[in-house]
Amino acid sequence: MHSPGTESMVTPPKGVTAVPITVLLVDDQAIIGAAVQRMLADESDITLHYCQDPTKALQWAGQVHPTVILQDLVMPEVDGLTLLKFFRANPATRDTPMIVLSTKEEPVIKAEAFALGANDYLVKLPDRIELVARIRYHSRGYISLLQRNEAYEALRKNEERLAREIAAGVQFVRSLLPEPITEPVRVDWRYIPSADLGGDTFGYHSIDEDRFAIYLLDVSGHGLDSALFSVTIMNVLRSRSLPADFSDPGQVLASLNDAFPMELYGDKFFTMWYGVYNRLRSELVWCNGGHPPALLFPGAGQAEPPLRLQSENPMLGAFPGLPFETRQNQIAPGTRLYVYSDGVHEIHKLDGGE
């Protein structure tokens, strides 16, 4: 047996997976404490702590962290049923298995004990084999509960950490996006992050006084690595640090395809739509590398359906050395261009469709 002053009692277990079977016996009769100690002496995996003073039982429980409590029902100063209520009201012992001990079978008292939260009832003292079996049964169930709770808590903390990372990533990506503009063309956008941080991003800028570039790319996968990879590609486009004519979309995609082979970037590829509008020529030249087609809507008053700007070019990063085809369209006044990521296809409509 152990006393509350020993180091083994006051040091709580570091993790539930290492929690031993720990018994707290609360009984005012020292002869019962000695008898239980003898019964458990050969059980090397069971630690027994004996509390003779029921008024200190909660203090003992807080120190030794029992996996099962054996408690007498008839004690001076504190009634056993009242002490049972205290154990169940205490957050530290609310779920700890309670085995109440009595000198005889009393159905009414037994029923009341179970109603107050007792898990088992023993007439003292039972056979050693039975006592050990009940201690092991209740302790293992409680340790499993602790392990489950620890796993849930670890999962909750991990989800909170991921949520913080996603929120920080969303803010970072959003901070890199250009502001809506009205000149030389009117550009507006919506950025709606999903539950997972992804590799979708976009940009636009003037190449010179007459030409305006628009682009949107989507790195495969989800998470911070995909988002950071997309930012890297965007920085290359903004700094124009490629051996390509940035007014030629096909050259731009071909250069990006060669610069970012997927075997060097975690097996990640990306899709991209890149276009350049020439306001003097009223012409849009564009290239699509495996991306959802941009939509070109006619001007106001025209009933034609939108033109899908799609080509047979592959995704980028998978096949270095391939050429990428540039196409062109004439742009009438009032024409609207919509460029979007594939997340649009995953939006659930009110009627249940996508």
Long-range contacts (C-beta under 8 A, 24 or more apart in sequence): 1-33, 1-37, 1-48, 1-49, 1-50, 2-47, 2-48, 2-49, 2-50, 2-64, 4-49, 4-51, 4-56, 4-59, 4-60, 4-63, 4-64, 8-47, 9-49, 9-63, 9-64, 10-63, 12-65, 13-65, 15-150, 16-143, 16-146, 16-147, 16-149, 16-150, 17-147, 19-65, 19-67, 19-143, 19-146, 20-45, 20-46, 20-47, 20-67, 21-45, 21-46, 21-47, 21-67, 21-68, 21-135, 21-136, 21-139, 21-140, 21-143, 22-46, 22-47, 22-49, 22-64, 22-65, 22-66, 22-67, 22-68, 22-139, 23-47, 23-48, 23-49, 23-66, 23-67, 23-68, 23-69, 23-70, 23-135, 23-139, 24-49, 24-51, 24-57, 24-60, 24-61, 24-64, 24-66, 24-68, 24-69, 24-70, 25-49, 25-50, 25-51, 25-69, 25-70, 25-71, 26-51, 26-54, 26-57, 26-60, 26-69, 26-70, 26-71, 26-72, 26-75, 26-83, 27-52, 27-70, 27-71, 27-72, 27-75, 27-101, 28-52, 28-53, 28-54, 28-72, 28-75, 28-76, 29-72, 32-72, 32-101, 32-124, 32-125, 35-125, 36-70, 36-125, 36-131, 39-125, 39-128, 39-131, 39-132, 40-131, 40-132, 40-135, 43-132, 46-132, 46-135, 46-136, 54-78, 54-80, 54-83, 57-83, 57-86, 57-87, 58-86, 58-87, 58-90, 58-93, 61-87, 61-90, 61-92, 61-93, 61-96, 62-92, 65-92, 66-93, 66-96, 67-96, 67-97, 67-138, 67-139, 67-142, 67-143, 68-96, 68-97, 68-98, 68-99, 68-135, 68-138, 68-139, 68-142, 69-93, 69-96, 69-97, 69-98, 69-99, 70-99, 70-101, 70-122, 70-135, 71-98, 71-99, 71-100, 71-101, 72-100, 72-101, 72-102, 72-124, 73-100, 73-101, 73-102, 73-109, 73-113, 74-102, 74-103, 80-113, 81-109, 81-112, 81-113, 81-116, 84-113, 84-116, 84-117, 84-118, 85-116, 85-117, 87-117, 88-116, 88-117, 95-142, 95-145, 96-142, 97-138, 97-139, 97-141, 97-142, 99-134, 99-135, 99-138, 165-197, 165-224, 166-193, 166-195, 166-196, 166-197, 169-197, 169-224, 169-227, 170-197, 172-227, 172-231, 173-197, 173-201, 173-227, 173-230, 173-231, 176-201, 176-231, 176-234, 177-201, 177-202, 177-203, 178-203, 178-204, 178-205, 184-212, 184-279, 185-212, 185-277, 185-279, 187-214, 192-343, 194-343, 194-346, 196-222, 196-223, 197-222, 197-223, 197-224, 197-226, 197-227, 198-222, 198-223, 198-226, 198-227, 198-343, 199-226, 199-227, 199-229, 199-230, 199-268, 199-270, 200-230, 200-341, 200-343, 201-227, 201-230, 201-231, 201-234, 202-339, 203-234, 203-237, 203-238, 205-238, 207-246, 207-247, 207-276, 210-278, 210-279, 210-280, 211-247, 211-276, 211-277, 211-278, 211-279, 212-276, 212-277, 212-279, 213-246, 213-247, 213-274, 213-275, 213-276, 214-274, 214-275, 214-276, 214-277, 214-337, 214-339, 215-272, 215-273, 215-274, 215-275, 215-339, 216-272, 216-273, 216-291, 216-339, 216-340, 216-341, 217-270, 217-271, 217-272, 217-273, 217-291, 218-270, 218-271, 218-272, 218-291, 218-341, 218-342, 219-268, 219-269, 219-270, 220-268, 220-269, 220-270, 221-268, 225-266, 225-268, 226-268, 229-265, 229-266, 229-268, 229-270, 230-270, 233-260, 233-270, 246-276, 247-276, 247-285, 248-276, 248-285, 248-326, 249-274, 249-275, 249-276, 249-285, 249-286, 249-287, 249-324, 249-326, 250-287, 250-323, 250-324, 250-325, 250-326, 251-324, 251-326, 252-287, 253-287, 253-289, 253-313, 253-316, 253-324, 254-322, 254-323, 254-324, 256-316, 257-289, 257-316, 257-317, 257-319, 257-320, 257-322, 257-324, 258-320, 258-321, 260-316, 260-317, 261-317, 261-320, 262-317, 262-318, 265-317, 268-317, 269-315, 269-316, 269-317, 269-318, 270-315, 270-316, 270-317, 271-315, 271-316, 271-342, 272-316, 273-309, 273-339, 275-309, 275-337, 275-339, 277-331, 277-337, 282-330, 282-331, 282-332, 283-328, 283-329, 283-330, 283-331, 284-328, 284-329, 284-330, 284-331, 284-337, 285-326, 285-327, 285-328, 286-326, 286-327, 286-328, 286-329, 287-311, 287-313, 287-324, 287-325, 287-326, 287-327, 288-313, 289-313, 289-314, 289-315, 289-316, 289-324, 290-314, 290-315, 290-316, 291-342, 292-340, 292-341, 292-342, 292-344, 292-345, 294-337, 294-338, 294-339, 294-340, 295-337, 295-338, 295-340, 296-329, 296-331, 296-335, 296-336, 296-337, 296-338, 297-335, 297-336, 297-337, 297-338, 298-332, 298-334, 298-335, 299-332, 299-333, 299-334, 299-335, 299-336, 300-334, 306-338
